[in-house]
Amino acid sequence: MAFTPATGQYQGGNVQSGERFLYLTADTAATVAAAGYFALAARALDVGQIVEVVSDSGGTPILKSYVITAVTKPDLSNGVAGAVTIALQTVT
């Protein structure tokens, strides 16, 4: 499947205060982590935001937290597609 904006929601203040984007999907964790998955959300996301994803919601759900490390805002007038890079966060 692909990213579906309607299944996500924002929580919290702003980017500087650790705004979070919560997302639920039937896609596997590997699909979510693949390059380009959040490209359709590039307009709304910013570097430093936290993305919490519950993936594989139709099977055995798993929660993973990511931080957005790079965003290219789309500019269709110049043929620039949106792009979002995420990094998995782990507790040590």
C-alpha positions as CSV (number, residue, x, y, z in Angstrom):
1,M,0.0,0.0,0.0
2,A,1.0,3.6,0.3
3,F,0.9,6.5,2.7
4,T,-2.7,7.6,3.4
5,P,-2.9,11.1,4.9
6,A,-6.4,10.5,6.3
7,T,-5.1,7.9,8.8
8,G,-2.7,10.3,10.5
9,Q,-3.1,13.1,13.0
10,Y,-0.9,15.8,14.7
11,Q,-0.4,15.9,18.5
12,G,1.2,18.6,20.5
13,G,2.5,22.1,19.9
14,N,4.9,22.9,17.1
15,V,8.1,21.6,15.6
16,Q,10.3,23.3,18.2
17,S,8.4,21.8,21.1
18,G,8.4,18.3,19.6
19,E,5.3,18.1,17.6
20,R,4.3,14.5,16.8
21,F,2.5,12.9,13.9
22,L,0.7,9.7,14.8
23,Y,0.0,7.3,11.9
24,L,-1.9,4.0,11.7
25,T,-1.5,1.7,8.7
26,A,-1.9,-1.9,7.6
27,D,1.4,-1.6,5.8
28,T,4.4,-3.5,7.2
29,A,7.1,-1.7,9.2
30,A,9.5,-2.4,6.3
31,T,7.2,-0.7,3.9
32,V,6.8,2.4,6.1
33,A,10.6,2.6,6.6
34,A,11.2,2.4,2.8
35,A,12.4,5.5,1.0
36,G,9.6,7.8,-0.3
37,Y,6.9,6.4,1.9
38,F,5.9,9.8,3.4
39,A,6.5,11.8,0.3
40,L,2.9,12.8,0.0
41,A,3.1,14.4,3.4
42,A,6.2,16.5,2.6
43,R,4.1,19.8,2.5
44,A,3.0,19.2,6.1
45,L,6.1,17.7,7.7
46,D,9.3,19.4,8.9
47,V,12.8,18.3,10.1
48,G,12.8,17.4,13.7
49,Q,9.2,16.3,14.0
50,I,8.5,12.9,15.5
51,V,6.5,10.3,13.6
52,E,5.0,7.5,15.6
53,V,3.7,4.7,13.4
54,V,1.5,1.7,14.3
55,S,2.1,-0.6,11.4
56,D,0.7,-4.0,10.3
57,S,-2.6,-3.0,12.0
58,G,-4.4,-5.8,10.3
59,G,-2.0,-8.4,11.6
60,T,0.3,-8.1,14.6
61,P,0.6,-4.4,15.2
62,I,4.0,-2.8,16.0
63,L,4.8,0.7,17.2
64,K,7.9,2.4,15.9
65,S,9.1,6.0,16.5
66,Y,10.9,7.9,13.8
67,V,12.4,11.4,13.6
68,I,12.3,13.4,10.3
69,T,15.8,14.1,9.2
70,A,15.2,15.8,5.8
71,V,12.3,17.2,3.9
72,T,12.1,18.5,0.3
73,K,8.9,20.5,-0.1
74,P,7.2,19.8,-3.4
75,D,7.2,22.6,-6.1
76,L,5.1,21.3,-8.9
77,S,5.6,24.4,-11.0
78,N,9.3,23.5,-11.2
79,G,8.8,19.7,-11.3
80,V,10.1,19.1,-7.8
81,A,8.4,16.2,-6.0
82,G,8.2,16.1,-2.3
83,A,10.5,13.9,-0.3
84,V,10.8,13.0,3.4
85,T,13.6,11.1,5.1
86,I,13.0,9.4,8.4
87,A,15.3,7.7,10.9
88,L,14.2,5.0,13.3
89,Q,14.6,6.0,17.0
90,T,15.8,3.4,19.5
91,V,16.1,3.4,23.2
92,T,19.5,2.5,24.6
